[in-house]
Each structure stands twice: as structure tokens, then as C-alpha cells.
Amino acid sequence: MQNFEHNEKIRIFKNDDNIGLTKSLNKLIKKASGSVIARQDADDTSLPNRLEIQMESMNLKKLDFCISRAFIKNSNKLIPNLSYFFPVKMVIKYKNPFIHGTLFIKKSIMLEVGGYDERFKFSQDYKLFIDLIKMKKKYYFIKKPLYILNMEDNISINFKEKQKYYAKCAQKDLIPDNEK
């Protein structure tokens, strides 16, 4: 982080207390001064020109958001794999078809959807994508992988059962019991 502290284009925000990922994401969205939000996890890597390619797609296709495929870190495996070839409206009923870290979205759309649903401590990305699809927001799935996703020792792996529970709530449009 010290590499960025003297870059005037980058602002660093720290929470005094652990407020959780969902609330932190919403807090940062509100503080963002740009017109687009680009999602990135600290343990993942964006490939060169990712943001440029996504911005170009947004402008050319007049999109509300776009996402891309990704490689799994330390492998040549591309994800999503088979589900990529099926209609998103079908796949999203059963699983999250998008890679959260590749999300590139207009800030105005994030605010319109209400940001991330803070009742979802896990699978908040899945809930967001379901809401965006329901709202018929215009999106594009970039075929070219623009991201390298860490699949080891991360939230999805370390909290697998909680992720599944919150994902089921998102699928069924239920309010999760945050005591679980």
C-alpha cells in the first residue's frame, strides 16, 4: 500500500473497525469520485489493459456494466467454463455466472440499485447481479479473460457454507438470517 500513498490519483480509506466487506464496499462506492466503479480483490490480479478494454466496451456498447472471464491463479483454467456458453438469465437461477472482481459498472447504476444489499454478509455480489439482471440493466460479458482469480485461502473457500446459505437466499429472494 505504501507504493500508492504518494499518488494523488489514488485515495486510501481505512475503517477504524471491521465493518465487513459489504458495508466497506458501499462506503467506498459513496466516496468514489469517478463515474465508474472497477472492482478488484487484493489477492487477485488484473491483466494489463483490463480497465481500458472494459471502458471501451462500456462506451462502444452503451452499457451499464460489464464483466469478463478470468484465469484461475496458478493454472490455465478459464472461468466461467461451460456455464459461460449458456444464457445468463438461466444460469443465474442456479449459480453466480459472473466473476465479481471483474465488475466494471457505472457509479450511477450502483447507486440506483442501492449498492450492495447490506443484509448479505456473503454472496453480496450474487445478490447484486441478480438485482441488476432483474432491473434489465444493459451488460456485456467480455469473452477475453482480463483477470487472474485467487481460489486459495479466500472468503469463498474459508466460508463455503455461509456463502452457500446466502447464495440460496439471493436465489430465492429471501432475507438472510445474519445469525447463521
PAKOLTI-899264 format. One line per 2 residues: number of its first residue (from 1); their letters; for each residue x, y, z of C-alpha. Coordinates in Angstrom, 3 decimals. Layout:
NUM) A) X,Y,Z | ...
END
This chain:
1) MQ) 0.000,0.000,0.000 | 2.909,2.364,0.623
3) NF) 3.586,2.430,-3.158 | 0.303,4.272,-3.650
5) EH) 0.399,6.699,-0.724 | 2.068,9.444,-2.768
7) NE) -0.021,9.035,-5.917 | -2.522,11.911,-5.978
9) KI) -4.906,9.891,-8.174 | -5.291,7.208,-5.516
11) RI) -7.071,7.748,-2.226 | -6.746,5.193,0.555
13) FK) -9.547,4.673,3.072 | -9.259,2.583,6.211
15) ND) -12.049,1.544,8.554 | -11.477,2.135,12.249
17) DN) -13.431,-1.050,12.966 | -14.138,-4.193,10.971
19) IG) -17.498,-3.369,9.386 | -17.397,-6.280,6.940
21) LT) -16.941,-6.469,3.190 | -20.464,-5.455,2.148
23) KS) -20.566,-2.260,4.217 | -16.978,-1.428,3.202
25) LN) -17.866,-1.766,-0.490 | -20.853,0.555,-0.090
27) KL) -18.780,3.055,1.850 | -16.184,3.142,-0.929
29) IK) -18.804,3.460,-3.668 | -20.182,6.565,-1.970
31) KA) -16.692,8.052,-1.606 | -15.701,7.315,-5.223
33) SG) -15.435,10.474,-7.285 | -15.353,8.829,-10.722
35) SV) -18.277,7.884,-12.938 | -17.401,4.172,-12.976
37) IA) -16.547,1.618,-10.320 | -13.979,-1.080,-11.091
39) RQ) -13.970,-3.982,-8.634 | -10.663,-5.607,-7.652
41) DA) -9.747,-8.001,-4.860 | -6.355,-7.589,-3.170
43) DD) -5.375,-11.231,-3.743 | -6.308,-11.197,-7.451
45) TS) -4.565,-9.662,-10.464 | -5.972,-7.605,-13.309
47) LP) -4.317,-8.276,-16.627 | -2.749,-5.347,-18.496
49) NR) -5.284,-3.056,-20.177 | -8.223,-4.585,-18.282
51) LE) -9.692,-1.211,-17.359 | -9.047,0.249,-20.801
53) IQ) -10.771,-2.708,-22.500 | -13.740,-2.540,-20.144
55) ME) -14.133,1.229,-20.525 | -14.006,0.868,-24.298
57) SM) -16.714,-1.822,-24.158 | -18.863,0.350,-21.893
59) NL) -18.626,3.317,-24.253 | -18.969,1.465,-27.567
61) KK) -21.922,-0.662,-26.470 | -23.517,1.966,-24.178
63) LD) -23.508,-0.445,-21.233 | -24.483,-0.153,-17.594
65) FC) -21.864,-2.713,-16.588 | -19.508,-5.302,-17.981
67) IS) -17.586,-8.263,-16.679 | -15.038,-10.647,-18.115
69) RA) -13.827,-14.182,-17.824 | -10.786,-14.970,-15.695
71) FI) -7.971,-17.431,-15.293 | -7.640,-19.302,-12.017
73) KN) -4.352,-18.329,-10.378 | -1.528,-20.863,-10.855
75) SN) -3.382,-22.671,-13.640 | -4.533,-22.173,-17.194
77) KL) -8.140,-22.913,-16.241 | -10.588,-20.387,-17.608
79) IP) -13.744,-19.488,-15.668 | -16.587,-19.442,-16.064
81) NL) -16.123,-22.551,-18.137 | -19.167,-24.357,-19.540
83) SY) -21.738,-22.073,-17.917 | -20.314,-19.195,-19.973
85) FF) -21.973,-20.704,-23.067 | -25.484,-20.737,-21.570
87) PV) -27.829,-17.742,-21.258 | -27.091,-15.709,-18.122
89) KM) -30.805,-15.495,-17.285 | -30.838,-19.284,-16.996
91) VI) -27.507,-19.752,-15.199 | -28.108,-17.012,-12.607
93) KY) -31.027,-19.033,-11.196 | -28.562,-21.726,-10.077
95) KN) -25.194,-20.023,-9.587 | -23.386,-16.742,-9.923
97) PF) -22.327,-16.622,-13.579 | -20.018,-13.618,-13.091
99) IH) -16.557,-13.068,-11.611 | -17.073,-10.311,-9.029
101) GT) -13.540,-8.973,-9.311 | -14.105,-8.179,-12.992
103) LF) -17.116,-5.945,-12.359 | -16.909,-2.597,-14.139
105) IK) -20.075,-0.581,-13.566 | -21.385,2.958,-13.805
107) KS) -21.461,4.525,-10.365 | -24.955,5.868,-11.108
109) IM) -26.206,2.310,-11.686 | -24.666,1.130,-8.391
111) LE) -26.445,3.951,-6.607 | -29.702,3.264,-8.450
113) VG) -29.680,-0.408,-7.404 | -28.972,0.713,-3.826
115) GY) -25.397,-0.589,-3.740 | -24.701,-3.960,-2.211
117) DE) -27.513,-5.292,-0.036 | -26.045,-4.959,3.466
119) RF) -28.187,-7.817,4.742 | -25.875,-10.073,2.696
121) KF) -22.622,-10.559,4.593 | -21.674,-13.177,1.989
123) SQ) -22.672,-13.639,-1.651 | -23.341,-9.904,-1.837
125) DY) -22.040,-9.949,-5.406 | -24.505,-12.658,-6.427
127) KL) -27.374,-10.653,-4.903 | -26.172,-7.536,-6.734
129) FI) -26.000,-9.343,-10.076 | -29.477,-10.829,-9.582
131) DL) -30.824,-7.341,-8.858 | -29.072,-5.834,-11.898
133) IK) -30.458,-8.540,-14.201 | -33.977,-8.094,-12.739
135) MK) -33.681,-4.357,-13.383 | -32.776,-5.189,-17.015
137) KK) -29.505,-3.271,-16.878 | -27.515,-3.475,-20.090
139) YY) -24.350,-5.527,-19.717 | -21.753,-7.351,-21.748
141) FI) -19.689,-10.403,-20.870 | -16.226,-9.916,-22.343
143) KK) -15.017,-13.245,-23.688 | -11.347,-12.426,-23.240
145) PL) -10.061,-13.166,-19.720 | -8.918,-9.915,-18.112
147) YI) -8.340,-11.151,-14.564 | -6.495,-13.786,-12.541
149) LN) -8.611,-15.098,-9.675 | -7.139,-16.485,-6.463
151) ME) -9.086,-19.584,-5.442 | -6.998,-20.492,-2.382
153) DN) -7.499,-19.293,1.193 | -10.145,-16.716,0.277
155) IS) -13.632,-15.817,1.546 | -15.362,-18.221,-0.840
157) IN) -13.229,-21.135,0.326 | -12.935,-20.248,4.021
159) FK) -16.670,-19.546,4.447 | -18.078,-22.020,1.927
161) EK) -21.195,-22.957,3.917 | -22.091,-19.345,4.671
163) QK) -21.561,-18.482,1.004 | -23.962,-21.287,0.029
165) YY) -26.587,-20.156,2.538 | -26.507,-16.520,1.403
167) AK) -26.475,-17.600,-2.256 | -29.663,-19.623,-1.670
169) CA) -31.247,-16.562,-0.049 | -30.294,-14.467,-3.083
171) QK) -31.701,-17.085,-5.484 | -34.996,-17.321,-3.611
173) DL) -35.245,-13.581,-2.872 | -35.155,-14.222,0.884
175) IP) -33.755,-12.029,3.642 | -30.857,-13.908,5.242
177) DN) -30.709,-14.669,8.948 | -27.424,-12.993,9.841
179) EK) -27.088,-15.145,12.958 | -26.318,-18.194,10.785
END
